[in-house]
Amino acid sequence: MPRQKLAKPVRIPEAPVFTAFDDPEDFWVVPGYERNLPHWRLTGATYFVTFRLADSIPQEVAERWQKEQSQWLFSHGIDLHWRKSDPERFRQAIGALDPASRAAFEHEMSRQFFIELDRCHGCCALRNQPA
């Protein structure tokens, strides 16, 4: 699909309108995003954005995850430090992992992430207050 320039919204709809991505020609992938979710742009669409505050994951939890990731990689013959010291070696080693094993590990790490978010750590400055 050809890359298109990002467009400014033409106008905000008077009433909420759901526009499905029925025809792949209607939308395009936003360049520069290569994570787990696709990032699309559709002219005239309304977007919903979710974000978290910096204190929503405690430092000790993030450090525990880093240690778990490092141990898992080490158990598969990969040194986490290669990510910075030898990126090509790290990329090749990750690419050589059993896809099912890697997917299972990434799924578990993602599950843990959302469990921690649901625990509402931090100041919760954006929490909805009862009216």
Biotite code that builds the C-alpha atoms (Angstrom):
import biotite.structure as struc

atoms = struc.array([
    struc.Atom([0.000, 0.000, 0.000], chain_id="A", res_id=1, res_name="MET", atom_name="CA", element="C"),
    struc.Atom([1.491, 3.407, -0.887], chain_id="A", res_id=2, res_name="PRO", atom_name="CA", element="C"),
    struc.Atom([2.406, 5.695, 1.986], chain_id="A", res_id=3, res_name="ARG", atom_name="CA", element="C"),
    struc.Atom([0.262, 8.802, 2.259], chain_id="A", res_id=4, res_name="GLN", atom_name="CA", element="C"),
    struc.Atom([0.837, 12.015, 4.143], chain_id="A", res_id=5, res_name="LYS", atom_name="CA", element="C"),
    struc.Atom([-1.059, 12.301, 7.409], chain_id="A", res_id=6, res_name="LEU", atom_name="CA", element="C"),
    struc.Atom([-4.091, 14.502, 6.905], chain_id="A", res_id=7, res_name="ALA", atom_name="CA", element="C"),
    struc.Atom([-5.615, 17.012, 9.291], chain_id="A", res_id=8, res_name="LYS", atom_name="CA", element="C"),
    struc.Atom([-9.244, 16.236, 10.123], chain_id="A", res_id=9, res_name="PRO", atom_name="CA", element="C"),
    struc.Atom([-11.595, 17.944, 7.714], chain_id="A", res_id=10, res_name="VAL", atom_name="CA", element="C"),
    struc.Atom([-14.212, 18.571, 10.400], chain_id="A", res_id=11, res_name="ARG", atom_name="CA", element="C"),
    struc.Atom([-15.454, 17.079, 13.645], chain_id="A", res_id=12, res_name="ILE", atom_name="CA", element="C"),
    struc.Atom([-18.740, 15.209, 13.075], chain_id="A", res_id=13, res_name="PRO", atom_name="CA", element="C"),
    struc.Atom([-21.817, 16.732, 14.713], chain_id="A", res_id=14, res_name="GLU", atom_name="CA", element="C"),
    struc.Atom([-22.837, 13.344, 16.097], chain_id="A", res_id=15, res_name="ALA", atom_name="CA", element="C"),
    struc.Atom([-20.617, 10.334, 16.778], chain_id="A", res_id=16, res_name="PRO", atom_name="CA", element="C"),
    struc.Atom([-20.216, 8.347, 13.607], chain_id="A", res_id=17, res_name="VAL", atom_name="CA", element="C"),
    struc.Atom([-18.687, 4.891, 13.427], chain_id="A", res_id=18, res_name="PHE", atom_name="CA", element="C"),
    struc.Atom([-16.572, 4.415, 10.335], chain_id="A", res_id=19, res_name="THR", atom_name="CA", element="C"),
    struc.Atom([-15.362, 0.888, 9.783], chain_id="A", res_id=20, res_name="ALA", atom_name="CA", element="C"),
    struc.Atom([-12.155, 0.082, 7.958], chain_id="A", res_id=21, res_name="PHE", atom_name="CA", element="C"),
    struc.Atom([-14.074, -1.908, 5.354], chain_id="A", res_id=22, res_name="ASP", atom_name="CA", element="C"),
    struc.Atom([-11.975, -1.054, 2.346], chain_id="A", res_id=23, res_name="ASP", atom_name="CA", element="C"),
    struc.Atom([-8.183, -1.208, 2.779], chain_id="A", res_id=24, res_name="PRO", atom_name="CA", element="C"),
    struc.Atom([-7.919, 1.706, 0.351], chain_id="A", res_id=25, res_name="GLU", atom_name="CA", element="C"),
    struc.Atom([-9.776, 3.933, 2.868], chain_id="A", res_id=26, res_name="ASP", atom_name="CA", element="C"),
    struc.Atom([-6.960, 3.902, 5.427], chain_id="A", res_id=27, res_name="PHE", atom_name="CA", element="C"),
    struc.Atom([-3.207, 3.613, 5.602], chain_id="A", res_id=28, res_name="TRP", atom_name="CA", element="C"),
    struc.Atom([-0.689, 2.427, 8.124], chain_id="A", res_id=29, res_name="VAL", atom_name="CA", element="C"),
    struc.Atom([1.039, 5.253, 9.998], chain_id="A", res_id=30, res_name="VAL", atom_name="CA", element="C"),
    struc.Atom([4.779, 4.976, 9.288], chain_id="A", res_id=31, res_name="PRO", atom_name="CA", element="C"),
    struc.Atom([7.181, 4.507, 12.187], chain_id="A", res_id=32, res_name="GLY", atom_name="CA", element="C"),
    struc.Atom([5.036, 2.225, 14.341], chain_id="A", res_id=33, res_name="TYR", atom_name="CA", element="C"),
    struc.Atom([6.146, -1.402, 14.477], chain_id="A", res_id=34, res_name="GLU", atom_name="CA", element="C"),
    struc.Atom([4.856, -2.748, 17.790], chain_id="A", res_id=35, res_name="ARG", atom_name="CA", element="C"),
    struc.Atom([2.033, -5.178, 18.510], chain_id="A", res_id=36, res_name="ASN", atom_name="CA", element="C"),
    struc.Atom([-0.869, -3.040, 17.341], chain_id="A", res_id=37, res_name="LEU", atom_name="CA", element="C"),
    struc.Atom([-1.439, -1.610, 13.888], chain_id="A", res_id=38, res_name="PRO", atom_name="CA", element="C"),
    struc.Atom([-1.650, 2.173, 13.720], chain_id="A", res_id=39, res_name="HIS", atom_name="CA", element="C"),
    struc.Atom([-4.032, 3.425, 11.073], chain_id="A", res_id=40, res_name="TRP", atom_name="CA", element="C"),
    struc.Atom([-5.104, 6.821, 9.890], chain_id="A", res_id=41, res_name="ARG", atom_name="CA", element="C"),
    struc.Atom([-8.492, 7.508, 8.321], chain_id="A", res_id=42, res_name="LEU", atom_name="CA", element="C"),
    struc.Atom([-9.500, 10.951, 7.103], chain_id="A", res_id=43, res_name="THR", atom_name="CA", element="C"),
    struc.Atom([-12.406, 12.320, 9.126], chain_id="A", res_id=44, res_name="GLY", atom_name="CA", element="C"),
    struc.Atom([-12.227, 9.573, 11.761], chain_id="A", res_id=45, res_name="ALA", atom_name="CA", element="C"),
    struc.Atom([-12.551, 10.084, 15.514], chain_id="A", res_id=46, res_name="THR", atom_name="CA", element="C"),
    struc.Atom([-9.839, 8.405, 17.577], chain_id="A", res_id=47, res_name="TYR", atom_name="CA", element="C"),
    struc.Atom([-9.798, 7.019, 21.106], chain_id="A", res_id=48, res_name="PHE", atom_name="CA", element="C"),
    struc.Atom([-6.448, 7.195, 22.857], chain_id="A", res_id=49, res_name="VAL", atom_name="CA", element="C"),
    struc.Atom([-5.456, 5.319, 26.001], chain_id="A", res_id=50, res_name="THR", atom_name="CA", element="C"),
    struc.Atom([-2.320, 6.122, 27.946], chain_id="A", res_id=51, res_name="PHE", atom_name="CA", element="C"),
    struc.Atom([-0.875, 5.511, 31.379], chain_id="A", res_id=52, res_name="ARG", atom_name="CA", element="C"),
    struc.Atom([0.961, 7.748, 33.802], chain_id="A", res_id=53, res_name="LEU", atom_name="CA", element="C"),
    struc.Atom([4.621, 7.136, 34.582], chain_id="A", res_id=54, res_name="ALA", atom_name="CA", element="C"),
    struc.Atom([3.906, 5.880, 38.111], chain_id="A", res_id=55, res_name="ASP", atom_name="CA", element="C"),
    struc.Atom([1.319, 3.278, 37.041], chain_id="A", res_id=56, res_name="SER", atom_name="CA", element="C"),
    struc.Atom([4.002, 0.548, 37.031], chain_id="A", res_id=57, res_name="ILE", atom_name="CA", element="C"),
    struc.Atom([6.204, 0.612, 40.174], chain_id="A", res_id=58, res_name="PRO", atom_name="CA", element="C"),
    struc.Atom([9.965, 0.598, 39.621], chain_id="A", res_id=59, res_name="GLN", atom_name="CA", element="C"),
    struc.Atom([10.387, -2.697, 41.492], chain_id="A", res_id=60, res_name="GLU", atom_name="CA", element="C"),
    struc.Atom([7.838, -4.386, 39.202], chain_id="A", res_id=61, res_name="VAL", atom_name="CA", element="C"),
    struc.Atom([9.617, -3.077, 36.083], chain_id="A", res_id=62, res_name="ALA", atom_name="CA", element="C"),
    struc.Atom([12.943, -4.287, 37.491], chain_id="A", res_id=63, res_name="GLU", atom_name="CA", element="C"),
    struc.Atom([11.461, -7.724, 38.227], chain_id="A", res_id=64, res_name="ARG", atom_name="CA", element="C"),
    struc.Atom([10.215, -7.960, 34.638], chain_id="A", res_id=65, res_name="TRP", atom_name="CA", element="C"),
    struc.Atom([13.645, -6.968, 33.340], chain_id="A", res_id=66, res_name="GLN", atom_name="CA", element="C"),
    struc.Atom([15.229, -9.715, 35.439], chain_id="A", res_id=67, res_name="LYS", atom_name="CA", element="C"),
    struc.Atom([12.659, -12.295, 34.253], chain_id="A", res_id=68, res_name="GLU", atom_name="CA", element="C"),
    struc.Atom([13.258, -11.316, 30.637], chain_id="A", res_id=69, res_name="GLN", atom_name="CA", element="C"),
    struc.Atom([17.024, -11.493, 31.076], chain_id="A", res_id=70, res_name="SER", atom_name="CA", element="C"),
    struc.Atom([16.771, -14.931, 32.734], chain_id="A", res_id=71, res_name="GLN", atom_name="CA", element="C"),
    struc.Atom([14.453, -16.252, 30.036], chain_id="A", res_id=72, res_name="TRP", atom_name="CA", element="C"),
    struc.Atom([16.741, -15.024, 27.269], chain_id="A", res_id=73, res_name="LEU", atom_name="CA", element="C"),
    struc.Atom([19.817, -16.412, 29.059], chain_id="A", res_id=74, res_name="PHE", atom_name="CA", element="C"),
    struc.Atom([18.111, -19.799, 29.355], chain_id="A", res_id=75, res_name="SER", atom_name="CA", element="C"),
    struc.Atom([17.772, -19.680, 25.543], chain_id="A", res_id=76, res_name="HIS", atom_name="CA", element="C"),
    struc.Atom([21.421, -18.735, 24.985], chain_id="A", res_id=77, res_name="GLY", atom_name="CA", element="C"),
    struc.Atom([20.866, -14.994, 24.524], chain_id="A", res_id=78, res_name="ILE", atom_name="CA", element="C"),
    struc.Atom([22.554, -12.240, 26.513], chain_id="A", res_id=79, res_name="ASP", atom_name="CA", element="C"),
    struc.Atom([20.243, -9.242, 27.012], chain_id="A", res_id=80, res_name="LEU", atom_name="CA", element="C"),
    struc.Atom([23.267, -6.933, 26.857], chain_id="A", res_id=81, res_name="HIS", atom_name="CA", element="C"),
    struc.Atom([23.680, -7.830, 23.170], chain_id="A", res_id=82, res_name="TRP", atom_name="CA", element="C"),
    struc.Atom([20.680, -5.582, 22.518], chain_id="A", res_id=83, res_name="ARG", atom_name="CA", element="C"),
    struc.Atom([22.975, -2.553, 22.922], chain_id="A", res_id=84, res_name="LYS", atom_name="CA", element="C"),
    struc.Atom([26.475, -3.990, 22.501], chain_id="A", res_id=85, res_name="SER", atom_name="CA", element="C"),
    struc.Atom([25.785, -6.132, 19.401], chain_id="A", res_id=86, res_name="ASP", atom_name="CA", element="C"),
    struc.Atom([22.287, -5.381, 18.018], chain_id="A", res_id=87, res_name="PRO", atom_name="CA", element="C"),
    struc.Atom([22.724, -7.572, 14.940], chain_id="A", res_id=88, res_name="GLU", atom_name="CA", element="C"),
    struc.Atom([23.705, -10.600, 17.024], chain_id="A", res_id=89, res_name="ARG", atom_name="CA", element="C"),
    struc.Atom([20.755, -9.952, 19.343], chain_id="A", res_id=90, res_name="PHE", atom_name="CA", element="C"),
    struc.Atom([18.341, -9.661, 16.389], chain_id="A", res_id=91, res_name="ARG", atom_name="CA", element="C"),
    struc.Atom([19.613, -12.885, 14.844], chain_id="A", res_id=92, res_name="GLN", atom_name="CA", element="C"),
    struc.Atom([19.449, -14.771, 18.150], chain_id="A", res_id=93, res_name="ALA", atom_name="CA", element="C"),
    struc.Atom([15.892, -13.580, 18.789], chain_id="A", res_id=94, res_name="ILE", atom_name="CA", element="C"),
    struc.Atom([14.937, -14.522, 15.223], chain_id="A", res_id=95, res_name="GLY", atom_name="CA", element="C"),
    struc.Atom([16.298, -18.038, 15.749], chain_id="A", res_id=96, res_name="ALA", atom_name="CA", element="C"),
    struc.Atom([14.082, -18.710, 18.779], chain_id="A", res_id=97, res_name="LEU", atom_name="CA", element="C"),
    struc.Atom([11.201, -21.154, 18.504], chain_id="A", res_id=98, res_name="ASP", atom_name="CA", element="C"),
    struc.Atom([8.286, -18.876, 17.497], chain_id="A", res_id=99, res_name="PRO", atom_name="CA", element="C"),
    struc.Atom([5.776, -20.667, 19.742], chain_id="A", res_id=100, res_name="ALA", atom_name="CA", element="C"),
    struc.Atom([8.060, -20.468, 22.782], chain_id="A", res_id=101, res_name="SER", atom_name="CA", element="C"),
    struc.Atom([8.794, -16.794, 22.187], chain_id="A", res_id=102, res_name="ARG", atom_name="CA", element="C"),
    struc.Atom([5.099, -16.003, 21.636], chain_id="A", res_id=103, res_name="ALA", atom_name="CA", element="C"),
    struc.Atom([4.153, -17.796, 24.865], chain_id="A", res_id=104, res_name="ALA", atom_name="CA", element="C"),
    struc.Atom([6.740, -15.819, 26.832], chain_id="A", res_id=105, res_name="PHE", atom_name="CA", element="C"),
    struc.Atom([5.685, -12.498, 25.288], chain_id="A", res_id=106, res_name="GLU", atom_name="CA", element="C"),
    struc.Atom([2.022, -13.332, 25.960], chain_id="A", res_id=107, res_name="HIS", atom_name="CA", element="C"),
    struc.Atom([2.795, -14.026, 29.624], chain_id="A", res_id=108, res_name="GLU", atom_name="CA", element="C"),
    struc.Atom([4.754, -10.783, 29.979], chain_id="A", res_id=109, res_name="MET", atom_name="CA", element="C"),
    struc.Atom([1.891, -8.857, 28.382], chain_id="A", res_id=110, res_name="SER", atom_name="CA", element="C"),
    struc.Atom([-0.606, -10.559, 30.722], chain_id="A", res_id=111, res_name="ARG", atom_name="CA", element="C"),
    struc.Atom([1.488, -9.528, 33.731], chain_id="A", res_id=112, res_name="GLN", atom_name="CA", element="C"),
    struc.Atom([1.648, -5.952, 32.430], chain_id="A", res_id=113, res_name="PHE", atom_name="CA", element="C"),
    struc.Atom([-2.138, -5.618, 32.265], chain_id="A", res_id=114, res_name="PHE", atom_name="CA", element="C"),
    struc.Atom([-2.597, -7.255, 35.667], chain_id="A", res_id=115, res_name="ILE", atom_name="CA", element="C"),
    struc.Atom([-0.276, -4.639, 37.173], chain_id="A", res_id=116, res_name="GLU", atom_name="CA", element="C"),
    struc.Atom([-2.100, -1.814, 35.389], chain_id="A", res_id=117, res_name="LEU", atom_name="CA", element="C"),
    struc.Atom([-5.389, -3.093, 36.841], chain_id="A", res_id=118, res_name="ASP", atom_name="CA", element="C"),
    struc.Atom([-3.912, -2.896, 40.350], chain_id="A", res_id=119, res_name="ARG", atom_name="CA", element="C"),
    struc.Atom([-3.976, 0.913, 40.052], chain_id="A", res_id=120, res_name="CYS", atom_name="CA", element="C"),
    struc.Atom([-0.509, 1.692, 41.363], chain_id="A", res_id=121, res_name="HIS", atom_name="CA", element="C"),
    struc.Atom([0.548, 5.308, 41.616], chain_id="A", res_id=122, res_name="GLY", atom_name="CA", element="C"),
    struc.Atom([-1.399, 8.458, 42.323], chain_id="A", res_id=123, res_name="CYS", atom_name="CA", element="C"),
    struc.Atom([-4.198, 7.691, 39.807], chain_id="A", res_id=124, res_name="CYS", atom_name="CA", element="C"),
    struc.Atom([-4.533, 11.388, 38.967], chain_id="A", res_id=125, res_name="ALA", atom_name="CA", element="C"),
    struc.Atom([-6.896, 10.655, 36.087], chain_id="A", res_id=126, res_name="LEU", atom_name="CA", element="C"),
    struc.Atom([-9.217, 8.334, 38.013], chain_id="A", res_id=127, res_name="ARG", atom_name="CA", element="C"),
    struc.Atom([-12.896, 9.115, 37.496], chain_id="A", res_id=128, res_name="ASN", atom_name="CA", element="C"),
    struc.Atom([-14.359, 10.616, 40.632], chain_id="A", res_id=129, res_name="GLN", atom_name="CA", element="C"),
    struc.Atom([-18.002, 9.932, 41.548], chain_id="A", res_id=130, res_name="PRO", atom_name="CA", element="C"),
    struc.Atom([-20.285, 12.834, 40.632], chain_id="A", res_id=131, res_name="ALA", atom_name="CA", element="C"),
])
